[in-house]
Amino acid sequence: MPSLDKNVNSLKFVMVYPLLSWYNSYHHTVYHKNPEMKRGFAMSQYILALDQGTTSSRAIAFDRSGNIAALSQQSLPQHYPQAGWVEHDPLEIWDTQRRAAAEVIARLPEGSVAGIGVTNQRETTILWDKATGEPVYNAIVWQCRRTAELCEDLKRRGLEERIRSATGLLIDAYFSGSKIRWILDNVPGVRRRAERGEVLFGTVESWLIWKLTGRHVTDYANASRTMLFDIHRLAWDEELCGILGVPTAMLPQPVPNSAVYGTVQPGIPGLESLAGVPVCGAAGDQQSALFGQTCFAPGEAKNTYGTGCFTLMNVGEKPVRSRAGLLTSVAWQVDGKTTYALEGSVFNAGSTIQWLRDELGIISSAPEIDVLAATVPDSGGVVVVPAFTGLGAPYWDMYARGAILGVTRGTGRAHIARAVLSCIAAQVTDLMLAMRQDAGCDIALLRADGGASVSDVLLQMQADLLRIPVDRPEMVETTAFGAAALAGLSCGFWRDMDEIAALRRSQRMFLPERPQADCDAYYRLWKRAVSRAADWIEH
């Protein structure tokens, strides 16, 4: 029987995937080569972006000038069943995203949406029943650390080089592969059903595309964050799937980031008017932000200041292997051309501001942190290390925990607020220094986006520490715009990437102001603080 299962899984690669590839090729031929069909969509007024994040589901309609025509946001609750565990309800993900989309299209003329792009929290893992569409377990969120021991076991087995060379990733609980394994091993009956092809896996964009179109696909960018995907061949690595114990029958078909994946099914409550509209662009949130920031040339970089911080640099058509603790991922594939990115991931950034507000009560709203931090010239020697769920790049310490160091009797609320903003800027500095080392070149400019990028104090700190300009665009919804741009290229809404690049406008450029000696002194203090928080949990 095991050999039969293996043969069935092999047949999927031999027969099913080529069939789906043919389908996509057919769609490209009929859709892109048929002027009448393409013109019909091109005459529409908007592209709809679905931006499904860690704490909210958002929908944004963009016009041809890249301006926001309508926006809706729905909060998404997180669930913490145990210390270090983070989950979402997949049905809540879908419901909040559906309601956000419904609110947006209700404000638009009927028939005015040309296409839909999807972007998402990436490594978050969902398994669902193929027949019923019901999740078999809660989504395990990218922040969740429950599989740390499984990852340590993979390291002890000497698999780091094998995984790194194929996937561009380090072994860490962050990525989807170990999360899939946990559900298969811990939810009764799921493994057997998955081996029979009755259970499907997807990251969040795959789940949303399934709900919208009924098709089981994942884009190359999201696939490259699973620890199961060969970024050189752009295909699932069957050997790694075997090592992780993941049946290939449950995996989605990898597809380009700008292509027609299917059309919206009729009868979805609130989305009836979208029936027949193509879902035609997708990318994980950070790759989408890189695209939305129009970092189309090698050496261009952006940082997203969201729940975490994610610095990505375009490295061109050949993947660059990091020697400084960074990751290599597929950035996107457009018109058959694959672009790669170096990435550094910080687990806690905007979430640290939320912690200051919700757990410590030092501020009552996120914008208040700027006002409070600006009342003192520095943090008074206080350093916050926000390792609530360990440290990401370049440290990759699953056992680090948060710390507040340097506190004196004179420490006040404002010093802690400033220390929180400083620690976000310091973590991005860690990533940028590593990126310079790997790329072998200076980065002349950092483009900023994400919710926390509205903080002038934070971005000024960032420019000071990096000693380079930090550019904040007029339209900071670059993650959603990236998904919209990928979809718009596919359906002919925009002609090419040059037209998209021309839409970006700078809102403010932050230049270094603070003396470099002061910045260097703080950064040395930051590194000392990180060493104190490292490896805190006994293991």
N, C-alpha and C positions, 0 to 999 in steps of 0.2 A: 504493500500500500504506500509506504513512503516514496518508493521509486515512481509509482503512478502519479502522486502529487507533484513530484519534481518534473515529470514529463508534461503534466498539465500546465504548470507554471512556465515551462520552457515554450510550450505552444503559444502561450499568451504573447511572449516576446516575438515569436516567429510569425504568428498569424494576426493577432489582434492589433498590435501596435502598427504594423505596416498598413492595415486597413484604416486605422485612424489617421495615419499620415496621408493616405490617399484622400481621405475625407477633407483634411485641411488643404491639400493641394487642389482638390476639386473646388472647394470654396474660394480659394485664391483665384483660380482660373475664371470661374463664373462671376464672382463678385467684383474682383478688381479689373477684369478684362471686359466687363460688360458696362459700357458707358452709361446706359440708361439706368441700371440698378444703382451704380455708384453715384450718379447725378442726383437721384432721388434722396439719398441720405445726405449728400453734400449740401443740398438746399435747406436742410434742417438747421436750426438755430443754435443748438446746444449739444455739448457732450456731458453726460452724467458720470461723475466719479463716485464710487462707493469706497469710503475710507474707513475700514474696520480696524480700530485700534484697541489697545489694552484696556482702557477705561471708558471708551465711548465708541459708538458707531455713528458715522457721519456720512452725509450725502451732499455733494456740491455740484451744481450745474455751472459750466463755464461757457462763455460765448466765444466767438472767433478771435476776439482780441485778448483772450485769456483772463477776462474779468469774471468775477463771481456774479452770477445772475440770481442764484438762490442757494440757501444753505440750511441744513437741519442737522441737529445733533441729539442723540439719545444716549443717556448714561448707561454704562454696562457694569453691573456689579461683579466684583471679584470674590471668590470664595477661598477660604483658608482652612481646610479640614485639619491640618496639622502644621506645626512649626516648619517653615521652609517649603510648604506645599502651596501651590497657587492653581486655582481652577476657574474655568468659566462653564456656564451651561451653554452648549452649542445651540439649543433652541432659543435662548435669550440673545445669543449673537445674531442669529437669523432674524428674530422678531424685531430687535432694535434697529438692525440694518434695513429691514423691509419698511419699518415705520418711518425712518429717516428719509428713505427714498420716496415713499408715498407723499410725505409732506413737501418735498422739493418739487416733484412733478405736478402736484396740485397747483403750484404757483406758475407753471409754465403753460404756454398754449399746447393744446393736444396735437400730437404728432410732430413736435418740435425737437425731439431727442434723436440725434443721428446714431449714437452708439454709446456703449457703457464700458467704462474701465473700472477695474477692481484693484485696490491695494489693501494691505493687511499686515497685522502683527504676524511675524513670519513663522517662527519655529513652533508655535502653539499647535498642538496635535489633537486631531479629531478622528475618531473611528465611528462609523455608522453602518446600520444594516442596509444592504444594497436593495432589498425588496421594499422595506417600509420607510427608509429614510430616517429612522429613529437612531439617535446616538446610543452607543452601547455603554458609554461612560462619559463623564464630564470631560471637556477639553482640558488637557494639561498645558498650562500656560508656559511660555518661554522662560519666565522667571523661576519656575518651579525647580527645586533642587532634589527631589525625591530619588532621582536615579544616580546620585553621586557615587554610591558604592558600586553600582553596575559599571560606571565609567572607570572607576579605579581598577576594577577587575580587568577591563579591556586593556588598560595600561600595563597591568602586571603580566598580561599575556603577550606583551610586546607588539601591540597592534598600532601604536601611534604612527609609525612611518607609513604603514600600509594605508591607513585612513587619511593621513595628511596628503600623501602623494596623489590619491585619486580624487578626494573631495575638496582639498584646500582648507580643511577645517582641523582644529584640534579636537581631541576627545574631551567632551564636556557635557554635563547634564543639560546645558543650554539647548542643544540641538534635538531634532525630532526623533532620531533613530532610537535612542534609549527610552524615550517616552512611549513610542509604539510598543517596544518590548515590554515595558511595565504593564500596560493595559492587557496585552496578550497573556502575560503570566499571572495577572492578579484578578482579572474579571472572569468568573467561571464560564466556560464554554466558548469564549470568544476566539481563542486560538484555533480550535477545531473548525469553527465556522469560517474564520479567515482563510484557512488552508483550502476550504471548499469554494472559495470565491464569494462567500455570502456577506463578508464584512469589508468595507472600503476604508482606506486611510486618505486623509488630505490635510494640508495646512488650511488656514482659514479661507484663503481665496478659492481653493479647490471646493470647499464646503459651500461657499456662496454661489460659485458657478454651477455646481450641482443643483442647488435649490432653484436657481434661476432658469437653467437650460436643460437639466437632466443629464448633462455630460460630465464625465469623470476625467478631468484634466488638471494639470498643474503647470505653471510657467517655469521656464528654465531658472529664473532668479530664485523663486521659492524652493524649487527642487534642490538647488545647490546649498540649501541650509538644513538639509535633513541628515547629513552624515551617511547617506546611502547613494549619493548621486555622483557619477564620474563627470567632473566639469570639463574634461578634455574631450570625451566622446559624446557628451550631452545625453547620457543614458544611465539608467539604473545600473548599479554595480551588483551583479547577482552574487558574487562572492561575499561582499559586505552584507548583503541582505541575509545570506546564510549565517554569517558570523553573529549578526544581531538577532537572528531568529525571526526575521520578518518575511512572511510569504510574499513573493512577488505578485501573486494574484490580487492583492489588495491595493497595489500601488496605482496612482493615476498616470495617464499618458502625459509625458513631458511635451510641452508645446512652446513655440516662440512667444515673446512678450507682446508682440503686435500682430494679431491674427484673429480671424473669426473663430471663436470656440463653439458657437451655437447662438440661438436666438431665445429671447425671453418667452417662456411658456405662457399660454393663455390661462386666465383664471386665478392668478396670484392676487390675493386680497390687497387692494390699494395700488397695485401695479398693473391693473388690467390694460391701461392705455399703452404700456410698454410692450405688449405682446408683439412678437416678431422683430423687435429691435435687437441688433446684434450685440452680444457681449464680445468685445474684440480687442481688449488690452488688459494686461495684468502684470503686476510685479510686487514683490515684497516691499514694505513701506520704505525701507532705506534705499533700495535701488530705485524705487519710484521717485523719492526725493532727489536723488542724484540726477535723474532724468529731468525732473521738474525744475531743478536749478540750472538746467541746460549745461551741465558739465560734460560736454560732448567730446572734448579734446583730452588726450592723455596728459596727466599732471594737474588737472582741475579737480578741486576737492570741495566737499561741503560737510557741515556738521548739523545734525538734527538734534535740537535740545527738546526732547520729549520726556516721556516717563524715564527712559534711559537716554544716553548720548550715543550717537552713531556717526562716526567719521568715515567717509568713503572717498576714495580717490580713483578716478578713471585711469587705468593702466594700459588701455588699448586692447588690441586683438589677441594678445598672448598673456596668459595668466602669469603673475609674478609671485613667486613663493616667498613668504615672509620668513625672516630670520629674527624678528623682533617681537614675536608674540601676536602678530596680526593674522587675519584670515583672508583667504582668497575666495571670491565668489563670482558667479556670473552676474554682471550688472544688467545686461539685457541682450536680446537678439532682435534686431530689426532688419527687415529686407535681407535675411540670410547672413548678416554680419553680426558676429558675436563680440561683445565688449565685456571685459573683465574689470573687477574692482578689488583694491585692497581695502580692508575694513577693520576698524577697531570698534569694539562694542563695550559701552559702559552700562552696567545694569541699573544704576540708580542716579538719576539727575533731577528731573522734575518731580519724581516721587519723593525726593528729599525735601523739596519745598512743601509738598503735601504733608509729609511727616511733621514738619515744623508747624503747619496749620492744624492738622487733625489730631495728632498725638500729643504734641507739646503745648499747643495753644499759644505759641509766641506771636503768631499773626492770625488774623481772622479771615483773610483772603489772600490768594497768591500774589496779586499786584502789590499788596502792602509790603512785601519783602524789600522791594526797591526803595520805598520811602524810608523804611526802618534802617536798612543797611547804609543809606546815604547820610545818616546822622552821625556816623563815626568815620574817621579817615582810614581805618584798617580794622582787622579783627582782634586787635589787642593780643596777638600771639595765639589765639584760639584756632585750632584746626579740627574740622569735622571730616571723618572718613566714613562715607555712606555705604559701607559694605553690608547692607542689610541682608542680602542674598549672596554674599561672596563678592569677589572682585573679578571683573571681566578683563579684557585686554588692557595692557600687555602682561598682567600678572597671572591671570587664570588660576585664582585661588578660591576653590569652592568652600574652604573652611575659614576664610576671613570673616570677621564681623565688625559692625559699625563701632565707631569710637568718637568721643569728643575729648580732645587733649589740649593742654595749655590753659585750662581754666584757673582763674584766680578769684579772689574775693571781689575784685573790681569788674569782673566779667558781667556784662548786661545783655539784655535781649538783642540789642542792636549788633553786638559783637558776634553773637551766635548766628544771627541772620546774615551778616556779611561773610562769616566763615562758611555758611552753606553755599552761597553764590561762588565763593572762592574755590570750594572743593569741586564744583562742577567745572569751572574753568581749568582747574589743575588736572582733572581727569582727561579733558580734551587735549591738554598740552602733552600729557603722557602719550596719547594716541598719535598726535601730530609729529612728535619727535621720533617715534617708532616708524612712522610712515616715511619720513624724510630718509631715515636710515635704509629702509627697504627699497625705496624707489631710487635712491642715489641722486636725488635732485632736491632743490629747495622748492617749497610751495609758496608762491608769491602772494596768495590771497586765499582766505577761507570764506566760503559762502555759508550763511547761517539761516536756519529755519526752525520750525517747531514751536510749540506753545511757549516755552521759556525764553525764546529769542526776542520776545517783546521787552525783556528786561534790558534797559540801557546800561545799568550797572554791571550786569553779567557780561555783556558783549564788550564793554570797555575793559573789564578785567581780562577777558580773553585776548583782546588785541595787545594789552600790556604784556601778558605772559608769553605770547607767541612772537611778539615784535614784528607782526605783519598786520595789514588791514583786514578787518572783518566786515563783510558786506551783507547787510540785511535788505532783502528785496521789498518792494512795495506790497506785493502779494505773497504773504508768508505761508499760504496753503500749498506749498510746493509738493508735498507728498501726494495730495489729491490731484494736483495739476499734472504730475508725472503720469499717473494712471490715465487721466483724461487725454494727455498728449499721445500716449501709446495707442489708445483707442482711436483717437482722431486721425492718426497716420494710417491706421488700418482701414478705416471707412471713408477716407478721402476728405475729411473735414478740414485738415491741414495738409498742404502739399508735401512738405518735407521738414527735416530737422532745422534747416536754416530759418524757415518761417517761424518755427516754434522758438528758436533762440532769440529772434527779434522781439518777442513778446515780453521778455524779462526786463524789468526796470528796478534799479536800485533805489531803496528808500533812504538809507543812511550808511555811510562808511565810517567805521570806528577805527581810528589810528592810534598807535601807541602813544601814551602820555606819561605814565608813571616812570620814574627813573629805573633803568634796567637793573641797577644794583639792588633796589628794593624788591623787584620782581624775582630776581635770582635768590634772594634770601628767603622769600616766602616759599619758593618751589623746593628749596633744600629742606625747609621745615615740613612741607607736605610729604616728601619722600621719607623722612624720619617717622612721621605719623603713620604712613602706610605700613612701614616695617613693624610698628607696634600692633597694628590690627591684624596682621597676616597670621594665617594658620591658627586662629584663635580656638576653634572647635577641636576638641580632642578626637582623634580618629586612628 
